[in-house]
């Protein structure tokens, strides 16, 4: 979020979001363990959305 310039998303943010989400989806499908991958995916989505929304305000 610190790399936002004039409200545009930097390509590194998009790449990290896609790679992270893709990795969690693959783990959720193929890896059988006691970790809730859906929770990790939702945490990434909520955290990214919240960070993007709050980056518009100066504290």
Biopython code that builds the backbone (N, CA, C, O; Angstrom):
import numpy as np
from Bio.PDB.StructureBuilder import StructureBuilder

atoms = [
    (1, "UNK", "N", (0.806, -1.190, 0.000)),
    (1, "UNK", "CA", (0.000, 0.000, 0.000)),
    (1, "UNK", "C", (0.853, 1.259, 0.000)),
    (1, "UNK", "O", (0.379, 2.328, -0.385)),
    (2, "UNK", "N", (2.097, 1.145, 0.425)),
    (2, "UNK", "CA", (2.933, 2.341, 0.469)),
    (2, "UNK", "C", (3.381, 2.773, -0.919)),
    (2, "UNK", "O", (3.869, 3.889, -1.092)),
    (3, "UNK", "N", (3.220, 1.900, -1.911)),
    (3, "UNK", "CA", (3.643, 2.242, -3.260)),
    (3, "UNK", "C", (2.550, 2.842, -4.119)),
    (3, "UNK", "O", (2.748, 3.003, -5.323)),
    (4, "UNK", "N", (1.396, 3.182, -3.547)),
    (4, "UNK", "CA", (0.325, 3.777, -4.334)),
    (4, "UNK", "C", (0.717, 5.181, -4.795)),
    (4, "UNK", "O", (1.140, 6.020, -4.000)),
    (5, "UNK", "N", (0.567, 5.406, -6.076)),
    (5, "UNK", "CA", (0.868, 6.712, -6.649)),
    (5, "UNK", "C", (-0.373, 7.185, -7.396)),
    (5, "UNK", "O", (-0.813, 6.539, -8.348)),
    (6, "UNK", "N", (-0.926, 8.287, -6.976)),
    (6, "UNK", "CA", (-2.103, 8.873, -7.621)),
    (6, "UNK", "C", (-3.263, 7.889, -7.729)),
    (6, "UNK", "O", (-4.000, 7.916, -8.715)),
    (7, "UNK", "N", (-3.438, 7.033, -6.745)),
    (7, "UNK", "CA", (-4.565, 6.110, -6.720)),
    (7, "UNK", "C", (-4.420, 4.895, -7.619)),
    (7, "UNK", "O", (-5.371, 4.126, -7.759)),
    (8, "UNK", "N", (-3.259, 4.699, -8.233)),
    (8, "UNK", "CA", (-3.045, 3.546, -9.103)),
    (8, "UNK", "C", (-2.394, 2.417, -8.319)),
    (8, "UNK", "O", (-1.532, 2.650, -7.472)),
    (9, "UNK", "N", (-2.816, 1.188, -8.611)),
    (9, "UNK", "CA", (-2.217, 0.027, -7.955)),
    (9, "UNK", "C", (-0.907, -0.328, -8.641)),
    (9, "UNK", "O", (-0.862, -0.452, -9.865)),
    (10, "UNK", "N", (0.167, -0.493, -7.860)),
    (10, "UNK", "CA", (1.430, -0.914, -8.468)),
    (10, "UNK", "C", (1.345, -2.373, -8.897)),
    (10, "UNK", "O", (0.623, -3.162, -8.286)),
    (11, "UNK", "N", (2.073, -2.731, -9.937)),
    (11, "UNK", "CA", (2.042, -4.087, -10.487)),
    (11, "UNK", "C", (2.517, -5.108, -9.460)),
    (11, "UNK", "O", (2.063, -6.252, -9.481)),
    (12, "UNK", "N", (3.423, -4.719, -8.560)),
    (12, "UNK", "CA", (3.903, -5.664, -7.555)),
    (12, "UNK", "C", (2.778, -6.063, -6.599)),
    (12, "UNK", "O", (2.720, -7.213, -6.162)),
    (13, "UNK", "N", (1.886, -5.128, -6.270)),
    (13, "UNK", "CA", (0.742, -5.442, -5.404)),
    (13, "UNK", "C", (-0.159, -6.466, -6.081)),
    (13, "UNK", "O", (-0.598, -7.429, -5.452)),
    (14, "UNK", "N", (-0.428, -6.256, -7.351)),
    (14, "UNK", "CA", (-1.303, -7.167, -8.089)),
    (14, "UNK", "C", (-0.665, -8.548, -8.175)),
    (14, "UNK", "O", (-1.340, -9.557, -7.968)),
    (15, "UNK", "N", (0.623, -8.600, -8.477)),
    (15, "UNK", "CA", (1.309, -9.895, -8.586)),
    (15, "UNK", "C", (1.327, -10.647, -7.260)),
    (15, "UNK", "O", (1.065, -11.849, -7.222)),
    (16, "UNK", "N", (1.633, -9.951, -6.186)),
    (16, "UNK", "CA", (1.663, -10.600, -4.874)),
    (16, "UNK", "C", (0.272, -11.108, -4.507)),
    (16, "UNK", "O", (0.145, -12.215, -3.984)),
    (17, "UNK", "N", (-0.762, -10.332, -4.766)),
    (17, "UNK", "CA", (-2.133, -10.756, -4.454)),
    (17, "UNK", "C", (-2.519, -11.994, -5.256)),
    (17, "UNK", "O", (-3.118, -12.921, -4.711)),
    (18, "UNK", "N", (-2.187, -12.019, -6.536)),
    (18, "UNK", "CA", (-2.532, -13.166, -7.391)),
    (18, "UNK", "C", (-1.747, -14.404, -6.970)),
    (18, "UNK", "O", (-2.314, -15.493, -6.871)),
    (19, "UNK", "N", (-0.458, -14.248, -6.723)),
    (19, "UNK", "CA", (0.370, -15.391, -6.333)),
    (19, "UNK", "C", (-0.071, -15.942, -4.984)),
    (19, "UNK", "O", (-0.195, -17.157, -4.825)),
    (20, "UNK", "N", (-0.310, -15.067, -4.012)),
    (20, "UNK", "CA", (-0.733, -15.503, -2.678)),
    (20, "UNK", "C", (-2.077, -16.222, -2.740)),
    (20, "UNK", "O", (-2.236, -17.300, -2.168)),
    (21, "UNK", "N", (-3.031, -15.630, -3.427)),
    (21, "UNK", "CA", (-4.361, -16.242, -3.517)),
    (21, "UNK", "C", (-4.293, -17.565, -4.263)),
    (21, "UNK", "O", (-4.919, -18.542, -3.852)),
    (22, "UNK", "N", (-3.548, -17.604, -5.340)),
    (22, "UNK", "CA", (-3.407, -18.849, -6.097)),
    (22, "UNK", "C", (-2.766, -19.954, -5.276)),
    (22, "UNK", "O", (-3.190, -21.108, -5.340)),
    (23, "UNK", "N", (-1.758, -19.607, -4.514)),
    (23, "UNK", "CA", (-1.089, -20.604, -3.671)),
    (23, "UNK", "C", (-2.034, -21.145, -2.603)),
    (23, "UNK", "O", (-2.031, -22.343, -2.319)),
    (24, "UNK", "N", (-2.838, -20.273, -2.014)),
    (24, "UNK", "CA", (-3.778, -20.710, -0.987)),
    (24, "UNK", "C", (-4.890, -21.583, -1.575)),
    (24, "UNK", "O", (-5.323, -22.542, -0.936)),
    (25, "UNK", "N", (-5.349, -21.263, -2.773)),
    (25, "UNK", "CA", (-6.379, -22.085, -3.429)),
    (25, "UNK", "C", (-5.815, -23.463, -3.756)),
    (25, "UNK", "O", (-6.484, -24.472, -3.535)),
    (26, "UNK", "N", (-4.601, -23.514, -4.275)),
    (26, "UNK", "CA", (-3.969, -24.802, -4.592)),
    (26, "UNK", "C", (-3.772, -25.621, -3.321)),
    (26, "UNK", "O", (-4.047, -26.821, -3.312)),
    (27, "UNK", "N", (-3.299, -24.986, -2.246)),
    (27, "UNK", "CA", (-3.149, -25.691, -0.976)),
    (27, "UNK", "C", (-4.495, -26.194, -0.463)),
    (27, "UNK", "O", (-4.583, -27.301, 0.069)),
    (28, "UNK", "N", (-5.526, -25.398, -0.619)),
    (28, "UNK", "CA", (-6.852, -25.806, -0.164)),
    (28, "UNK", "C", (-7.390, -27.011, -0.912)),
    (28, "UNK", "O", (-8.133, -27.815, -0.348)),
    (29, "UNK", "N", (-7.023, -27.140, -2.168)),
    (29, "UNK", "CA", (-7.512, -28.256, -2.981)),
    (29, "UNK", "C", (-6.681, -29.517, -2.765)),
    (29, "UNK", "O", (-7.234, -30.603, -2.595)),
    (30, "UNK", "N", (-5.364, -29.379, -2.771)),
    (30, "UNK", "CA", (-4.490, -30.547, -2.807)),
    (30, "UNK", "C", (-3.868, -30.952, -1.477)),
    (30, "UNK", "O", (-3.503, -32.117, -1.314)),
    (31, "UNK", "N", (-3.733, -30.046, -0.530)),
    (31, "UNK", "CA", (-3.058, -30.350, 0.729)),
    (31, "UNK", "C", (-4.115, -30.660, 1.790)),
    (31, "UNK", "O", (-5.016, -29.858, 2.035)),
    (32, "UNK", "N", (-3.994, -31.813, 2.406)),
    (32, "UNK", "CA", (-4.917, -32.213, 3.461)),
    (32, "UNK", "C", (-4.219, -32.070, 4.810)),
    (32, "UNK", "O", (-3.463, -32.945, 5.232)),
    (33, "UNK", "N", (-4.485, -30.958, 5.471)),
    (33, "UNK", "CA", (-3.924, -30.738, 6.795)),
    (33, "UNK", "C", (-4.978, -30.043, 7.656)),
    (33, "UNK", "O", (-6.119, -29.871, 7.227)),
    (34, "UNK", "N", (-4.605, -29.657, 8.835)),
    (34, "UNK", "CA", (-5.564, -29.056, 9.759)),
    (34, "UNK", "C", (-5.556, -27.530, 9.702)),
    (34, "UNK", "O", (-5.881, -26.872, 10.690)),
    (35, "UNK", "N", (-5.191, -26.970, 8.562)),
    (35, "UNK", "CA", (-5.156, -25.515, 8.395)),
    (35, "UNK", "C", (-6.333, -25.100, 7.521)),
    (35, "UNK", "O", (-6.572, -25.688, 6.467)),
    (36, "UNK", "N", (-7.059, -24.091, 7.963)),
    (36, "UNK", "CA", (-8.177, -23.595, 7.179)),
    (36, "UNK", "C", (-7.654, -22.620, 6.136)),
    (36, "UNK", "O", (-7.402, -21.454, 6.439)),
    (37, "UNK", "N", (-7.492, -23.097, 4.911)),
    (37, "UNK", "CA", (-6.980, -22.249, 3.844)),
    (37, "UNK", "C", (-8.002, -21.200, 3.427)),
    (37, "UNK", "O", (-7.623, -20.124, 2.965)),
    (38, "UNK", "N", (-9.287, -21.492, 3.581)),
    (38, "UNK", "CA", (-10.307, -20.499, 3.283)),
    (38, "UNK", "C", (-10.138, -19.276, 4.182)),
    (38, "UNK", "O", (-10.349, -18.145, 3.744)),
    (39, "UNK", "N", (-9.762, -19.504, 5.427)),
    (39, "UNK", "CA", (-9.524, -18.402, 6.353)),
    (39, "UNK", "C", (-8.343, -17.550, 5.893)),
    (39, "UNK", "O", (-8.393, -16.325, 6.001)),
    (40, "UNK", "N", (-7.292, -18.172, 5.386)),
    (40, "UNK", "CA", (-6.150, -17.428, 4.875)),
    (40, "UNK", "C", (-6.542, -16.605, 3.648)),
    (40, "UNK", "O", (-6.124, -15.456, 3.512)),
    (41, "UNK", "N", (-7.334, -17.182, 2.768)),
    (41, "UNK", "CA", (-7.777, -16.466, 1.576)),
    (41, "UNK", "C", (-8.628, -15.270, 1.967)),
    (41, "UNK", "O", (-8.417, -14.169, 1.459)),
    (42, "UNK", "N", (-9.583, -15.471, 2.860)),
    (42, "UNK", "CA", (-10.454, -14.374, 3.296)),
    (42, "UNK", "C", (-9.647, -13.306, 4.033)),
    (42, "UNK", "O", (-9.913, -12.115, 3.872)),
    (43, "UNK", "N", (-8.674, -13.711, 4.831)),
    (43, "UNK", "CA", (-7.818, -12.751, 5.527)),
    (43, "UNK", "C", (-7.032, -11.886, 4.548)),
    (43, "UNK", "O", (-6.874, -10.684, 4.760)),
    (44, "UNK", "N", (-6.545, -12.497, 3.486)),
    (44, "UNK", "CA", (-5.830, -11.737, 2.465)),
    (44, "UNK", "C", (-6.735, -10.755, 1.745)),
    (44, "UNK", "O", (-6.343, -9.619, 1.479)),
    (45, "UNK", "N", (-7.945, -11.192, 1.430)),
    (45, "UNK", "CA", (-8.895, -10.318, 0.737)),
    (45, "UNK", "C", (-9.325, -9.168, 1.633)),
    (45, "UNK", "O", (-9.321, -8.012, 1.209)),
    (46, "UNK", "N", (-9.698, -9.480, 2.875)),
    (46, "UNK", "CA", (-10.146, -8.439, 3.803)),
    (46, "UNK", "C", (-8.996, -7.486, 4.131)),
    (46, "UNK", "O", (-9.186, -6.270, 4.140)),
    (47, "UNK", "N", (-7.821, -8.019, 4.397)),
    (47, "UNK", "CA", (-6.678, -7.174, 4.719)),
    (47, "UNK", "C", (-6.285, -6.258, 3.564)),
    (47, "UNK", "O", (-5.969, -5.087, 3.778)),
    (48, "UNK", "N", (-6.303, -6.782, 2.353)),
    (48, "UNK", "CA", (-5.977, -5.961, 1.184)),
    (48, "UNK", "C", (-7.020, -4.877, 0.965)),
    (48, "UNK", "O", (-6.681, -3.727, 0.685)),
    (49, "UNK", "N", (-8.277, -5.242, 1.091)),
    (49, "UNK", "CA", (-9.354, -4.264, 0.909)),
    (49, "UNK", "C", (-9.284, -3.172, 1.965)),
    (49, "UNK", "O", (-9.424, -1.990, 1.654)),
    (50, "UNK", "N", (-9.070, -3.566, 3.200)),
    (50, "UNK", "CA", (-8.982, -2.599, 4.290)),
    (50, "UNK", "C", (-7.765, -1.689, 4.123)),
    (50, "UNK", "O", (-7.862, -0.479, 4.324)),
    (51, "UNK", "N", (-6.638, -2.260, 3.761)),
    (51, "UNK", "CA", (-5.438, -1.464, 3.536)),
    (51, "UNK", "C", (-5.613, -0.483, 2.393)),
    (51, "UNK", "O", (-5.175, 0.664, 2.483)),
    (52, "UNK", "N", (-6.251, -0.927, 1.320)),
    (52, "UNK", "CA", (-6.491, -0.046, 0.179)),
    (52, "UNK", "C", (-7.438, 1.089, 0.558)),
    (52, "UNK", "O", (-7.219, 2.240, 0.181)),
    (53, "UNK", "N", (-8.487, 0.761, 1.304)),
    (53, "UNK", "CA", (-9.473, 1.768, 1.715)),
    (53, "UNK", "C", (-8.845, 2.783, 2.671)),
    (53, "UNK", "O", (-9.040, 3.988, 2.514)),
    (54, "UNK", "N", (-8.095, 2.300, 3.655)),
    (54, "UNK", "CA", (-7.507, 3.195, 4.640)),
    (54, "UNK", "C", (-6.323, 3.998, 4.091)),
    (54, "UNK", "O", (-5.947, 5.016, 4.672)),
    (55, "UNK", "N", (-5.742, 3.557, 2.995)),
    (55, "UNK", "CA", (-4.609, 4.297, 2.430)),
    (55, "UNK", "C", (-5.038, 5.639, 1.847)),
    (55, "UNK", "O", (-4.197, 6.498, 1.585)),
    (56, "UNK", "N", (-6.338, 5.822, 1.643)),
    (56, "UNK", "CA", (-6.845, 7.073, 1.094)),
    (56, "UNK", "C", (-6.901, 8.168, 2.157)),
    (56, "UNK", "O", (-6.993, 9.351, 1.826)),
    (57, "UNK", "N", (-6.845, 7.779, 3.429)),
    (57, "UNK", "CA", (-6.943, 8.738, 4.538)),
    (57, "UNK", "C", (-5.568, 8.961, 5.145)),
    (57, "UNK", "O", (-4.762, 8.035, 5.241)),
    (58, "UNK", "N", (-5.311, 10.183, 5.549)),
    (58, "UNK", "CA", (-4.052, 10.480, 6.237)),
    (58, "UNK", "C", (-4.313, 10.503, 7.735)),
    (58, "UNK", "O", (-5.209, 11.203, 8.208)),
    (59, "UNK", "N", (-3.530, 9.740, 8.472)),
    (59, "UNK", "CA", (-3.687, 9.668, 9.932)),
    (59, "UNK", "C", (-2.612, 10.479, 10.606)),
    (59, "UNK", "O", (-2.568, 10.547, 11.834)),
]
sb = StructureBuilder()
sb.init_structure("model")
sb.init_model(0)
sb.init_chain("A")
sb.init_seg("    ")
for serial, (resi, resn, name, xyz) in enumerate(atoms, 1):
    if name == "N":
        sb.init_residue(resn, " ", resi, " ")
    sb.init_atom(name, np.array(xyz, "f"), 0.0, 1.0, " ", f" {name:<3s}", serial, name[0])
structure = sb.get_structure()
